[in-house]
Amino acid sequence: MISYLQGKLWKVEEDRVVIVTHGVGYDVMVPPIVRATFNGKRVGEDGDEVALYISYYHPERQPRPMLIGFNREAEREFFERLITVSDIGPTKAIKLITCPIHQIAQAIEERNSRFLVHIKGLGPKLADKIIAHLYGKMAKFALIIESEALPALPQDKEDYAHQVLEVMVQQLGHKRTEALKMLQEALSRNPHLSSPEEIFEEVYRNQKK
């Protein structure tokens, strides 16, 4: 099974890319948010070096396996959670990831079906089904910071942030939306926090002034 692919960018199409490594070209399907990151990159013999995290599927009715590529491991994990929802297979899930996963995850955690139905191909019934199935399981993805300096939190910091989030919501009475925003701001101010206690201190630092 292929889980990571690195090589030369050979071709870019509307919904897929071809990556050549060790003389073999791999046809990789990509969601819209991933496809957009290939704009402006060189292709062919002098193609840029690229790397993708891969979800590998070989459906029974399909003659060849599907490789689905993501820029981040967290994006791949989000995708694999999304396809656990009934009526959402890999092909549909690829098309639904049209905006950063932290926005979709936060909408699910907020039960914000209004946001979800603005995603092309996602109607009210499917939005409600996604929320019902994934609510309470998306907090770690909602905490991902979208910046070049901090593309994603390491696993241990994701775990710490999730612990802090649950305490803020369940014990301190914050609304989940408010708590997520406070955590995102704290992690943006100081990406070097290394324990739940340090994250708590940073979250409430401004309120103490």
Backbone as JSON Lines, residues from 0, in Angstrom:
{"i":0,"aa":"M","n":[0.84,-1.2,0.0],"ca":[0.0,0.0,0.0],"c":[0.87,1.25,0.0]}
{"i":1,"aa":"I","n":[0.48,2.24,-0.75],"ca":[1.23,3.49,-0.84],"c":[0.64,4.5,0.14]}
{"i":2,"aa":"S","n":[1.47,5.08,1.01],"ca":[0.97,6.08,1.96],"c":[1.64,7.45,1.79]}
{"i":3,"aa":"Y","n":[2.73,7.49,1.01],"ca":[3.45,8.75,0.81],"c":[4.16,8.66,-0.52]}
{"i":4,"aa":"L","n":[4.12,9.74,-1.28],"ca":[4.71,9.71,-2.62],"c":[5.48,11.0,-2.86]}
{"i":5,"aa":"Q","n":[6.73,10.86,-3.27],"ca":[7.57,12.01,-3.55],"c":[8.25,11.8,-4.9]}
{"i":6,"aa":"G","n":[8.22,12.84,-5.73],"ca":[8.85,12.71,-7.03],"c":[8.65,13.95,-7.87]}
{"i":7,"aa":"K","n":[8.87,13.81,-9.18],"ca":[8.79,14.93,-10.11],"c":[7.35,15.11,-10.6]}
{"i":8,"aa":"L","n":[6.9,16.36,-10.61],"ca":[5.56,16.67,-11.1],"c":[5.56,16.6,-12.63]}
{"i":9,"aa":"W","n":[4.85,15.6,-13.16],"ca":[4.89,15.35,-14.6],"c":[3.72,16.01,-15.32]}
{"i":10,"aa":"K","n":[2.55,15.99,-14.7],"ca":[1.36,16.54,-15.34],"c":[0.38,17.02,-14.29]}
{"i":11,"aa":"V","n":[-0.36,18.09,-14.61],"ca":[-1.42,18.6,-13.73],"c":[-2.7,18.73,-14.53]}
{"i":12,"aa":"E","n":[-3.74,18.04,-14.09],"ca":[-5.04,18.11,-14.73],"c":[-6.05,18.7,-13.76]}
{"i":13,"aa":"E","n":[-7.32,18.74,-14.15],"ca":[-8.33,19.42,-13.34],"c":[-8.5,18.79,-11.97]}
{"i":14,"aa":"D","n":[-8.49,17.47,-11.89],"ca":[-8.77,16.8,-10.63],"c":[-7.69,15.81,-10.22]}
{"i":15,"aa":"R","n":[-6.53,15.86,-10.9],"ca":[-5.47,14.9,-10.6],"c":[-4.11,15.42,-11.06]}
{"i":16,"aa":"V","n":[-3.08,14.78,-10.54],"ca":[-1.71,15.09,-10.96],"c":[-1.0,13.77,-11.24]}
{"i":17,"aa":"V","n":[0.06,13.83,-12.01],"ca":[0.9,12.66,-12.25],"c":[2.27,12.97,-11.66]}
{"i":18,"aa":"I","n":[2.73,12.08,-10.79],"ca":[4.03,12.22,-10.15],"c":[4.91,11.05,-10.58]}
{"i":19,"aa":"V","n":[6.11,11.37,-11.05],"ca":[7.04,10.34,-11.5],"c":[8.12,10.15,-10.45]}
{"i":20,"aa":"T","n":[8.28,8.91,-10.02],"ca":[9.34,8.59,-9.08],"c":[9.95,7.25,-9.47]}
{"i":21,"aa":"H","n":[11.28,7.21,-9.56],"ca":[12.01,6.0,-9.96],"c":[11.5,5.45,-11.29]}
{"i":22,"aa":"G","n":[11.17,6.36,-12.2],"ca":[10.76,5.96,-13.54],"c":[9.33,5.52,-13.69]}
{"i":23,"aa":"V","n":[8.54,5.59,-12.62],"ca":[7.13,5.18,-12.65],"c":[6.25,6.4,-12.43]}
{"i":24,"aa":"G","n":[5.23,6.57,-13.29],"ca":[4.31,7.69,-13.14],"c":[3.06,7.26,-12.39]}
{"i":25,"aa":"Y","n":[2.73,7.97,-11.31],"ca":[1.56,7.66,-10.49],"c":[0.48,8.7,-10.73]}
{"i":26,"aa":"D","n":[-0.71,8.23,-11.09],"ca":[-1.87,9.08,-11.31],"c":[-2.56,9.28,-9.96]}
{"i":27,"aa":"V","n":[-2.54,10.51,-9.45],"ca":[-3.05,10.78,-8.1],"c":[-4.21,11.77,-8.18]}
{"i":28,"aa":"M","n":[-5.37,11.37,-7.69],"ca":[-6.5,12.28,-7.61],"c":[-6.29,13.23,-6.44]}
{"i":29,"aa":"V","n":[-6.72,14.49,-6.6],"ca":[-6.51,15.47,-5.55],"c":[-7.78,16.31,-5.36]}
{"i":30,"aa":"P","n":[-8.13,16.65,-4.1],"ca":[-9.25,17.56,-3.85],"c":[-8.94,18.96,-4.38]}
{"i":31,"aa":"P","n":[-9.95,19.79,-4.59],"ca":[-9.72,21.15,-5.1],"c":[-8.71,21.96,-4.3]}
{"i":32,"aa":"I","n":[-8.74,21.85,-2.95],"ca":[-7.81,22.67,-2.17],"c":[-6.37,22.23,-2.38]}
{"i":33,"aa":"V","n":[-6.17,20.95,-2.68],"ca":[-4.81,20.46,-2.95],"c":[-4.41,20.81,-4.38]}
{"i":34,"aa":"R","n":[-5.33,20.63,-5.3],"ca":[-5.07,20.96,-6.71],"c":[-4.6,22.41,-6.86]}
{"i":35,"aa":"A","n":[-5.18,23.33,-6.09],"ca":[-4.84,24.74,-6.19],"c":[-3.38,25.02,-5.83]}
{"i":36,"aa":"T","n":[-2.79,24.16,-5.0],"ca":[-1.4,24.39,-4.59],"c":[-0.4,24.05,-5.68]}
{"i":37,"aa":"F","n":[-0.86,23.44,-6.77],"ca":[0.03,23.09,-7.88],"c":[0.05,24.17,-8.97]}
{"i":38,"aa":"N","n":[-0.79,25.18,-8.83],"ca":[-0.79,26.27,-9.81],"c":[0.58,26.94,-9.84]}
{"i":39,"aa":"G","n":[1.12,27.09,-11.02],"ca":[2.42,27.77,-11.17],"c":[3.63,26.87,-11.05]}
{"i":40,"aa":"K","n":[3.41,25.6,-10.68],"ca":[4.56,24.68,-10.57],"c":[4.96,24.17,-11.96]}
{"i":41,"aa":"R","n":[6.22,23.86,-12.12],"ca":[6.72,23.34,-13.39],"c":[6.36,21.87,-13.53]}
{"i":42,"aa":"V","n":[6.07,21.45,-14.76],"ca":[5.72,20.06,-15.03],"c":[6.61,19.49,-16.12]}
{"i":43,"aa":"G","n":[6.58,18.17,-16.28],"ca":[7.34,17.53,-17.36],"c":[8.76,17.16,-16.95]}
{"i":44,"aa":"E","n":[9.65,17.13,-17.94],"ca":[11.05,16.73,-17.7],"c":[11.72,17.58,-16.62]}
{"i":45,"aa":"D","n":[11.39,18.87,-16.59],"ca":[11.97,19.78,-15.6],"c":[10.97,20.09,-14.49]}
{"i":46,"aa":"G","n":[10.05,19.17,-14.25],"ca":[9.02,19.41,-13.25],"c":[9.56,19.57,-11.84]}
{"i":47,"aa":"D","n":[8.82,20.32,-11.04],"ca":[9.2,20.54,-9.64],"c":[9.1,19.24,-8.84]}
{"i":48,"aa":"E","n":[9.9,19.16,-7.81],"ca":[9.82,18.05,-6.87],"c":[8.65,18.3,-5.93]}
{"i":49,"aa":"V","n":[7.78,17.32,-5.78],"ca":[6.6,17.47,-4.92],"c":[6.44,16.21,-4.07]}
{"i":50,"aa":"A","n":[5.6,16.32,-3.05],"ca":[5.34,15.18,-2.18],"c":[3.89,15.24,-1.71]}
{"i":51,"aa":"L","n":[3.25,14.09,-1.61],"ca":[1.86,14.01,-1.17],"c":[1.68,12.83,-0.22]}
{"i":52,"aa":"Y","n":[0.83,13.05,0.78],"ca":[0.36,11.95,1.62],"c":[-0.77,11.26,0.87]}
{"i":53,"aa":"I","n":[-0.76,9.95,0.85],"ca":[-1.66,9.19,-0.03],"c":[-2.65,8.34,0.77]}
{"i":54,"aa":"S","n":[-3.92,8.43,0.36],"ca":[-4.93,7.45,0.76],"c":[-5.11,6.49,-0.42]}
{"i":55,"aa":"Y","n":[-5.05,5.21,-0.14],"ca":[-5.06,4.18,-1.18],"c":[-6.36,3.39,-1.11]}
{"i":56,"aa":"Y","n":[-7.07,3.31,-2.23],"ca":[-8.32,2.55,-2.28],"c":[-8.35,1.67,-3.53]}
{"i":57,"aa":"H","n":[-8.92,0.5,-3.38],"ca":[-9.12,-0.39,-4.52],"c":[-10.55,-0.93,-4.46]}
{"i":58,"aa":"P","n":[-11.54,-0.13,-4.88],"ca":[-12.94,-0.55,-4.83],"c":[-13.17,-1.81,-5.64]}
{"i":59,"aa":"E","n":[-14.11,-2.62,-5.19],"ca":[-14.38,-3.91,-5.83],"c":[-14.78,-3.74,-7.3]}
{"i":60,"aa":"R","n":[-15.56,-2.71,-7.59],"ca":[-16.09,-2.55,-8.94],"c":[-15.17,-1.75,-9.86]}
{"i":61,"aa":"Q","n":[-14.02,-1.37,-9.34],"ca":[-13.1,-0.55,-10.13],"c":[-11.87,-1.38,-10.5]}
{"i":62,"aa":"P","n":[-11.47,-1.38,-11.76],"ca":[-10.38,-2.25,-12.19],"c":[-9.0,-1.85,-11.65]}
{"i":63,"aa":"R","n":[-8.83,-0.59,-11.3],"ca":[-7.51,-0.18,-10.8],"c":[-7.68,0.62,-9.51]}
{"i":64,"aa":"P","n":[-6.67,0.61,-8.67],"ca":[-6.78,1.33,-7.39],"c":[-6.8,2.84,-7.57]}
{"i":65,"aa":"M","n":[-7.32,3.52,-6.56],"ca":[-7.34,4.98,-6.53],"c":[-6.27,5.47,-5.56]}
{"i":66,"aa":"L","n":[-5.47,6.41,-6.0],"ca":[-4.54,7.11,-5.12],"c":[-5.07,8.52,-4.95]}
{"i":67,"aa":"I","n":[-5.27,8.95,-3.7],"ca":[-5.8,10.27,-3.41],"c":[-4.75,11.01,-2.6]}
{"i":68,"aa":"G","n":[-4.33,12.2,-3.08],"ca":[-3.2,12.89,-2.49],"c":[-3.57,14.12,-1.68]}
{"i":69,"aa":"F","n":[-2.77,14.36,-0.62],"ca":[-2.98,15.5,0.27],"c":[-1.64,16.11,0.64]}
{"i":70,"aa":"N","n":[-1.64,17.42,0.88],"ca":[-0.41,18.11,1.26],"c":[-0.03,17.85,2.71]}
{"i":71,"aa":"R","n":[-1.02,17.52,3.53],"ca":[-0.78,17.34,4.95],"c":[-1.34,16.0,5.41]}
{"i":72,"aa":"E","n":[-0.7,15.44,6.4],"ca":[-1.2,14.2,6.97],"c":[-2.57,14.42,7.6]}
{"i":73,"aa":"A","n":[-2.77,15.61,8.2],"ca":[-4.06,15.91,8.82],"c":[-5.18,15.96,7.79]}
{"i":74,"aa":"E","n":[-4.89,16.45,6.58],"ca":[-5.9,16.46,5.51],"c":[-6.3,15.04,5.14]}
{"i":75,"aa":"R","n":[-5.32,14.16,5.06],"ca":[-5.63,12.77,4.75],"c":[-6.49,12.14,5.83]}
{"i":76,"aa":"E","n":[-6.15,12.41,7.08],"ca":[-6.93,11.84,8.18],"c":[-8.35,12.39,8.18]}
{"i":77,"aa":"F","n":[-8.49,13.69,7.9],"ca":[-9.83,14.29,7.81],"c":[-10.65,13.61,6.72]}
{"i":78,"aa":"F","n":[-10.04,13.42,5.56],"ca":[-10.7,12.75,4.45],"c":[-11.16,11.35,4.85]}
{"i":79,"aa":"E","n":[-10.31,10.62,5.55],"ca":[-10.65,9.25,5.92],"c":[-11.75,9.21,6.98]}
{"i":80,"aa":"R","n":[-11.87,10.27,7.78],"ca":[-13.01,10.38,8.68],"c":[-14.28,10.7,7.88]}
{"i":81,"aa":"L","n":[-14.15,11.57,6.9],"ca":[-15.31,12.02,6.12],"c":[-15.97,10.85,5.39]}
{"i":82,"aa":"I","n":[-15.19,9.94,4.85],"ca":[-15.78,8.84,4.07],"c":[-16.39,7.76,4.96]}
{"i":83,"aa":"T","n":[-16.32,7.92,6.28],"ca":[-17.05,7.0,7.16],"c":[-18.53,7.35,7.21]}
{"i":84,"aa":"V","n":[-18.89,8.53,6.71],"ca":[-20.29,8.94,6.66],"c":[-20.96,8.2,5.5]}
{"i":85,"aa":"S","n":[-22.11,7.6,5.76],"ca":[-22.8,6.88,4.7],"c":[-23.19,7.84,3.58]}
{"i":86,"aa":"D","n":[-23.17,7.36,2.36],"ca":[-23.47,8.14,1.15],"c":[-22.3,9.02,0.71]}
{"i":87,"aa":"I","n":[-21.16,8.94,1.41],"ca":[-19.97,9.7,0.98],"c":[-18.84,8.71,0.7]}
{"i":88,"aa":"G","n":[-18.62,8.43,-0.57],"ca":[-17.51,7.59,-0.96],"c":[-16.29,8.45,-1.26]}
{"i":89,"aa":"P","n":[-15.17,7.82,-1.59],"ca":[-13.94,8.57,-1.87],"c":[-14.09,9.63,-2.96]}
{"i":90,"aa":"T","n":[-14.75,9.28,-4.07],"ca":[-14.88,10.23,-5.17],"c":[-15.67,11.46,-4.77]}
{"i":91,"aa":"K","n":[-16.77,11.27,-4.04],"ca":[-17.58,12.41,-3.6],"c":[-16.83,13.24,-2.56]}
{"i":92,"aa":"A","n":[-16.14,12.56,-1.64],"ca":[-15.4,13.28,-0.6],"c":[-14.33,14.17,-1.2]}
{"i":93,"aa":"I","n":[-13.66,13.67,-2.25],"ca":[-12.64,14.49,-2.92],"c":[-13.23,15.8,-3.4]}
{"i":94,"aa":"K","n":[-14.41,15.73,-4.01],"ca":[-15.05,16.92,-4.57],"c":[-15.55,17.88,-3.5]}
{"i":95,"aa":"L","n":[-15.84,17.35,-2.3],"ca":[-16.38,18.2,-1.24],"c":[-15.32,19.04,-0.53]}
{"i":96,"aa":"I","n":[-14.06,18.62,-0.62],"ca":[-13.01,19.35,0.12],"c":[-12.54,20.52,-0.74]}
{"i":97,"aa":"T","n":[-13.36,21.56,-0.75],"ca":[-13.12,22.74,-1.59],"c":[-12.6,23.92,-0.79]}
{"i":98,"aa":"C","n":[-12.55,23.79,0.52],"ca":[-12.02,24.87,1.37],"c":[-11.17,24.22,2.46]}
{"i":99,"aa":"P","n":[-10.37,25.0,3.18],"ca":[-9.49,24.42,4.2],"c":[-10.25,23.54,5.19]}
{"i":100,"aa":"I","n":[-9.64,22.42,5.56],"ca":[-10.36,21.46,6.39],"c":[-10.7,22.02,7.76]}
{"i":101,"aa":"H","n":[-9.93,23.0,8.26],"ca":[-10.28,23.53,9.58],"c":[-11.61,24.27,9.53]}
{"i":102,"aa":"Q","n":[-11.96,24.85,8.38],"ca":[-13.24,25.54,8.25],"c":[-14.39,24.54,8.24]}
{"i":103,"aa":"I","n":[-14.23,23.44,7.51],"ca":[-15.27,22.41,7.47],"c":[-15.42,21.77,8.85]}
{"i":104,"aa":"A","n":[-14.29,21.48,9.49],"ca":[-14.32,20.85,10.81],"c":[-14.99,21.76,11.84]}
{"i":105,"aa":"Q","n":[-14.68,23.04,11.78],"ca":[-15.28,23.96,12.74],"c":[-16.78,24.07,12.51]}
{"i":106,"aa":"A","n":[-17.21,24.06,11.26],"ca":[-18.65,24.1,10.96],"c":[-19.34,22.87,11.54]}
{"i":107,"aa":"I","n":[-18.7,21.71,11.45],"ca":[-19.28,20.49,12.01],"c":[-19.36,20.6,13.53]}
{"i":108,"aa":"E","n":[-18.31,21.09,14.17],"ca":[-18.3,21.21,15.63],"c":[-19.3,22.26,16.11]}
{"i":109,"aa":"E","n":[-19.61,23.23,15.26],"ca":[-20.59,24.26,15.61],"c":[-22.0,23.87,15.18]}
{"i":110,"aa":"R","n":[-22.13,22.71,14.55],"ca":[-23.41,22.27,13.97],"c":[-23.94,23.31,12.98]}
{"i":111,"aa":"N","n":[-23.03,23.86,12.21],"ca":[-23.36,24.95,11.29],"c":[-23.65,24.38,9.9]}
{"i":112,"aa":"S","n":[-24.85,23.85,9.73],"ca":[-25.21,23.25,8.43],"c":[-25.31,24.32,7.35]}
{"i":113,"aa":"R","n":[-25.57,25.56,7.74],"ca":[-25.66,26.65,6.76],"c":[-24.35,26.82,6.01]}
{"i":114,"aa":"F","n":[-23.23,26.7,6.72],"ca":[-21.92,26.78,6.07],"c":[-21.71,25.59,5.14]}
{"i":115,"aa":"L","n":[-22.05,24.41,5.62],"ca":[-21.78,23.2,4.85],"c":[-22.55,23.15,3.54]}
{"i":116,"aa":"V","n":[-23.79,23.64,3.53],"ca":[-24.59,23.54,2.3],"c":[-24.08,24.48,1.21]}
{"i":117,"aa":"H","n":[-23.18,25.41,1.56],"ca":[-22.58,26.26,0.54],"c":[-21.48,25.53,-0.23]}
{"i":118,"aa":"I","n":[-21.08,24.36,0.25],"ca":[-20.1,23.55,-0.47],"c":[-20.82,22.86,-1.63]}
{"i":119,"aa":"K","n":[-20.29,23.02,-2.81],"ca":[-20.92,22.45,-4.01],"c":[-21.06,20.93,-3.87]}
{"i":120,"aa":"G","n":[-22.28,20.45,-4.12],"ca":[-22.54,19.02,-4.04],"c":[-22.99,18.54,-2.68]}
{"i":121,"aa":"L","n":[-23.14,19.46,-1.74],"ca":[-23.51,19.08,-0.38],"c":[-24.85,19.74,-0.03]}
{"i":122,"aa":"G","n":[-25.92,18.97,-0.06],"ca":[-27.25,19.48,0.24],"c":[-27.56,19.41,1.73]}
{"i":123,"aa":"P","n":[-28.74,19.93,2.12],"ca":[-29.11,19.98,3.55],"c":[-29.15,18.61,4.22]}
{"i":124,"aa":"K","n":[-29.7,17.59,3.56],"ca":[-29.79,16.27,4.18],"c":[-28.41,15.68,4.43]}
{"i":125,"aa":"L","n":[-27.52,15.82,3.45],"ca":[-26.18,15.28,3.63],"c":[-25.4,16.08,4.67]}
{"i":126,"aa":"A","n":[-25.62,17.38,4.71],"ca":[-24.96,18.22,5.73],"c":[-25.38,17.77,7.13]}
{"i":127,"aa":"D","n":[-26.67,17.53,7.32],"ca":[-27.16,17.07,8.62],"c":[-26.59,15.7,8.97]}
{"i":128,"aa":"K","n":[-26.45,14.85,7.97],"ca":[-25.9,13.51,8.2],"c":[-24.43,13.59,8.62]}
{"i":129,"aa":"I","n":[-23.68,14.48,7.97],"ca":[-22.27,14.68,8.32],"c":[-22.14,15.16,9.76]}
{"i":130,"aa":"I","n":[-22.95,16.13,10.12],"ca":[-22.9,16.67,11.48],"c":[-23.27,15.6,12.5]}
{"i":131,"aa":"A","n":[-24.32,14.84,12.22],"ca":[-24.77,13.81,13.15],"c":[-23.68,12.75,13.36]}
{"i":132,"aa":"H","n":[-22.96,12.42,12.31],"ca":[-21.96,11.35,12.38],"c":[-20.62,11.82,12.94]}
{"i":133,"aa":"L","n":[-20.24,13.08,12.65],"ca":[-18.88,13.53,12.97],"c":[-18.81,14.56,14.09]}
{"i":134,"aa":"Y","n":[-19.94,15.06,14.57],"ca":[-19.9,16.04,15.65],"c":[-19.17,15.46,16.87]}
{"i":135,"aa":"G","n":[-18.28,16.27,17.43],"ca":[-17.49,15.83,18.57],"c":[-16.2,15.11,18.2]}
{"i":136,"aa":"K","n":[-15.99,14.87,16.89],"ca":[-14.79,14.17,16.43],"c":[-13.88,15.05,15.57]}
{"i":137,"aa":"M","n":[-14.23,16.34,15.44],"ca":[-13.54,17.21,14.49],"c":[-12.69,18.3,15.15]}
{"i":138,"aa":"A","n":[-12.65,18.33,16.47],"ca":[-11.99,19.44,17.16],"c":[-10.52,19.57,16.77]}
{"i":139,"aa":"K","n":[-9.81,18.45,16.66],"ca":[-8.37,18.52,16.34],"c":[-8.14,19.14,14.97]}
{"i":140,"aa":"F","n":[-9.07,18.91,14.03],"ca":[-8.92,19.49,12.7],"c":[-9.3,20.97,12.69]}
{"i":141,"aa":"A","n":[-10.26,21.33,13.53],"ca":[-10.66,22.74,13.63],"c":[-9.55,23.6,14.22]}
{"i":142,"aa":"L","n":[-8.61,22.98,14.92],"ca":[-7.52,23.72,15.56],"c":[-6.31,23.93,14.66]}
{"i":143,"aa":"I","n":[-6.34,23.35,13.47],"ca":[-5.21,23.5,12.56],"c":[-5.05,24.96,12.16]}
{"i":144,"aa":"I","n":[-3.83,25.46,12.26],"ca":[-3.55,26.85,11.93],"c":[-3.11,26.94,10.48]}
{"i":145,"aa":"E","n":[-3.76,27.82,9.73],"ca":[-3.45,27.97,8.31],"c":[-2.41,29.08,8.12]}
{"i":146,"aa":"S","n":[-1.15,28.71,8.14],"ca":[-0.09,29.68,7.85],"c":[1.15,28.92,7.4]}
{"i":147,"aa":"E","n":[2.0,29.58,6.66],"ca":[3.21,28.93,6.19],"c":[4.16,28.63,7.34]}
{"i":148,"aa":"A","n":[4.17,29.5,8.34],"ca":[5.08,29.3,9.46],"c":[4.63,28.13,10.34]}
{"i":149,"aa":"L","n":[3.33,27.88,10.38],"ca":[2.81,26.82,11.23],"c":[1.77,26.04,10.44]}
{"i":150,"aa":"P","n":[2.19,25.18,9.5],"ca":[1.25,24.51,8.62],"c":[0.34,23.52,9.33]}
{"i":151,"aa":"A","n":[0.79,22.95,10.43],"ca":[-0.04,22.02,11.19],"c":[0.6,21.8,12.54]}
{"i":152,"aa":"L","n":[-0.2,21.45,13.54],"ca":[0.34,21.19,14.85],"c":[0.89,19.77,14.93]}
{"i":153,"aa":"P","n":[2.04,19.57,15.6],"ca":[2.5,18.21,15.85],"c":[1.46,17.45,16.66]}
{"i":154,"aa":"Q","n":[1.52,16.12,16.61],"ca":[0.49,15.3,17.24],"c":[0.36,15.6,18.72]}
{"i":155,"aa":"D","n":[1.49,15.75,19.43],"ca":[1.39,15.99,20.88],"c":[0.7,17.31,21.17]}
{"i":156,"aa":"K","n":[0.98,18.36,20.37],"ca":[0.33,19.65,20.61],"c":[-1.14,19.61,20.24]}
{"i":157,"aa":"E","n":[-1.5,18.83,19.22],"ca":[-2.92,18.65,18.91],"c":[-3.64,18.03,20.1]}
{"i":158,"aa":"D","n":[-3.01,17.03,20.71],"ca":[-3.61,16.36,21.86],"c":[-3.76,17.32,23.04]}
{"i":159,"aa":"Y","n":[-2.72,18.13,23.3],"ca":[-2.79,19.09,24.38],"c":[-3.9,20.12,24.13]}
{"i":160,"aa":"A","n":[-3.94,20.62,22.89],"ca":[-4.95,21.63,22.55],"c":[-6.35,21.06,22.7]}
{"i":161,"aa":"H","n":[-6.52,19.82,22.31],"ca":[-7.84,19.18,22.43],"c":[-8.22,19.04,23.9]}
{"i":162,"aa":"Q","n":[-7.26,18.69,24.75],"ca":[-7.53,18.59,26.18],"c":[-7.99,19.94,26.73]}
{"i":163,"aa":"V","n":[-7.28,21.0,26.35],"ca":[-7.63,22.34,26.81],"c":[-9.02,22.73,26.31]}
{"i":164,"aa":"L","n":[-9.3,22.42,25.05],"ca":[-10.6,22.75,24.47],"c":[-11.72,22.11,25.29]}
{"i":165,"aa":"E","n":[-11.59,20.83,25.61],"ca":[-12.65,20.14,26.33],"c":[-12.85,20.72,27.73]}
{"i":166,"aa":"V","n":[-11.77,21.11,28.4],"ca":[-11.88,21.73,29.72],"c":[-12.58,23.08,29.61]}
{"i":167,"aa":"M","n":[-12.2,23.86,28.6],"ca":[-12.82,25.18,28.42],"c":[-14.32,25.08,28.17]}
{"i":168,"aa":"V","n":[-14.72,24.06,27.42],"ca":[-16.15,23.91,27.08],"c":[-16.92,23.24,28.22]}
{"i":169,"aa":"Q","n":[-16.4,22.13,28.73],"ca":[-17.16,21.33,29.67],"c":[-17.06,21.83,31.11]}
{"i":170,"aa":"Q","n":[-15.91,22.42,31.48],"ca":[-15.73,22.84,32.87],"c":[-15.79,24.35,33.06]}
{"i":171,"aa":"L","n":[-15.34,25.11,32.07],"ca":[-15.28,26.56,32.23],"c":[-16.44,27.28,31.55]}
{"i":172,"aa":"G","n":[-17.28,26.54,30.84],"ca":[-18.52,27.12,30.33],"c":[-18.42,27.91,29.05]}
{"i":173,"aa":"H","n":[-17.29,27.82,28.34],"ca":[-17.18,28.52,27.05],"c":[-18.0,27.8,25.99]}
{"i":174,"aa":"K","n":[-18.56,28.55,25.06],"ca":[-19.14,27.93,23.88],"c":[-17.99,27.37,23.04]}
{"i":175,"aa":"R","n":[-18.26,26.27,22.34],"ca":[-17.2,25.61,21.58],"c":[-16.59,26.56,20.55]}
{"i":176,"aa":"T","n":[-17.45,27.35,19.9],"ca":[-16.95,28.3,18.9],"c":[-15.98,29.3,19.51]}
{"i":177,"aa":"E","n":[-16.37,29.83,20.66],"ca":[-15.53,30.8,21.36],"c":[-14.21,30.17,21.8]}
{"i":178,"aa":"A","n":[-14.29,28.95,22.34],"ca":[-13.08,28.27,22.82],"c":[-12.12,27.97,21.67]}
{"i":179,"aa":"L","n":[-12.66,27.52,20.54],"ca":[-11.81,27.25,19.38],"c":[-11.09,28.51,18.93]}
{"i":180,"aa":"K","n":[-11.81,29.62,18.89],"ca":[-11.2,30.88,18.46],"c":[-10.09,31.3,19.41]}
{"i":181,"aa":"M","n":[-10.33,31.19,20.71],"ca":[-9.33,31.57,21.7],"c":[-8.08,30.69,21.59]}
{"i":182,"aa":"L","n":[-8.3,29.39,21.35],"ca":[-7.17,28.48,21.19],"c":[-6.37,28.78,19.93]}
{"i":183,"aa":"Q","n":[-7.07,29.04,18.84],"ca":[-6.39,29.35,17.58],"c":[-5.53,30.6,17.73]}
{"i":184,"aa":"E","n":[-6.08,31.62,18.4],"ca":[-5.33,32.86,18.6],"c":[-4.1,32.61,19.48]}
{"i":185,"aa":"A","n":[-4.26,31.81,20.52],"ca":[-3.14,31.52,21.42],"c":[-2.03,30.76,20.69]}
{"i":186,"aa":"L","n":[-2.41,29.78,19.89],"ca":[-1.41,28.99,19.17],"c":[-0.75,29.79,18.06]}
{"i":187,"aa":"S","n":[-1.46,30.77,17.51],"ca":[-0.86,31.65,16.51],"c":[0.16,32.58,17.15]}
{"i":188,"aa":"R","n":[-0.17,33.08,18.35],"ca":[0.76,33.99,19.05],"c":[2.02,33.27,19.46]}
{"i":189,"aa":"N","n":[1.87,32.03,19.9],"ca":[3.02,31.3,20.44],"c":[2.97,29.84,20.0]}
{"i":190,"aa":"P","n":[3.59,29.51,18.87],"ca":[3.56,28.13,18.36],"c":[4.47,27.18,19.13]}
{"i":191,"aa":"H","n":[5.21,27.69,20.12],"ca":[6.17,26.85,20.84],"c":[5.63,26.32,22.16]}
{"i":192,"aa":"L","n":[4.34,26.46,22.41],"ca":[3.74,25.94,23.63],"c":[3.87,24.44,23.67]}
{"i":193,"aa":"S","n":[4.25,23.89,24.83],"ca":[4.61,22.47,24.87],"c":[3.89,21.68,25.96]}
{"i":194,"aa":"S","n":[2.82,22.24,26.53],"ca":[2.06,21.49,27.53],"c":[0.67,22.11,27.65]}
{"i":195,"aa":"P","n":[-0.3,21.36,28.19],"ca":[-1.63,21.94,28.39],"c":[-1.59,23.18,29.29]}
{"i":196,"aa":"E","n":[-0.73,23.14,30.3],"ca":[-0.64,24.28,31.21],"c":[-0.16,25.54,30.49]}
{"i":197,"aa":"E","n":[0.83,25.4,29.61],"ca":[1.32,26.55,28.86],"c":[0.26,27.09,27.9]}
{"i":198,"aa":"I","n":[-0.51,26.17,27.3],"ca":[-1.58,26.6,26.41],"c":[-2.65,27.37,27.18]}
{"i":199,"aa":"F","n":[-3.05,26.86,28.34],"ca":[-4.01,27.57,29.19],"c":[-3.51,28.97,29.52]}
{"i":200,"aa":"E","n":[-2.24,29.06,29.92],"ca":[-1.66,30.35,30.29],"c":[-1.71,31.33,29.13]}
{"i":201,"aa":"E","n":[-1.41,30.85,27.92],"ca":[-1.41,31.72,26.75],"c":[-2.84,32.11,26.36]}
{"i":202,"aa":"V","n":[-3.77,31.2,26.47],"ca":[-5.17,31.49,26.13],"c":[-5.7,32.64,26.97]}
{"i":203,"aa":"Y","n":[-5.39,32.64,28.28],"ca":[-5.96,33.63,29.19],"c":[-5.02,34.78,29.5]}
{"i":204,"aa":"R","n":[-3.87,34.82,28.81],"ca":[-2.89,35.85,29.09],"c":[-3.47,37.26,28.88]}
{"i":205,"aa":"N","n":[-4.1,37.48,27.75],"ca":[-4.63,38.81,27.44],"c":[-5.74,39.23,28.38]}
{"i":206,"aa":"Q","n":[-6.49,38.25,28.91],"ca":[-7.6,38.59,29.79],"c":[-7.11,39.02,31.17]}
{"i":207,"aa":"K","n":[-5.85,38.67,31.49],"ca":[-5.31,39.04,32.79],"c":[-4.8,40.48,32.82]}
{"i":208,"aa":"K","n":[-4.6,41.04,31.61],"ca":[-4.02,42.39,31.53],"c":[-5.06,43.45,31.82]}
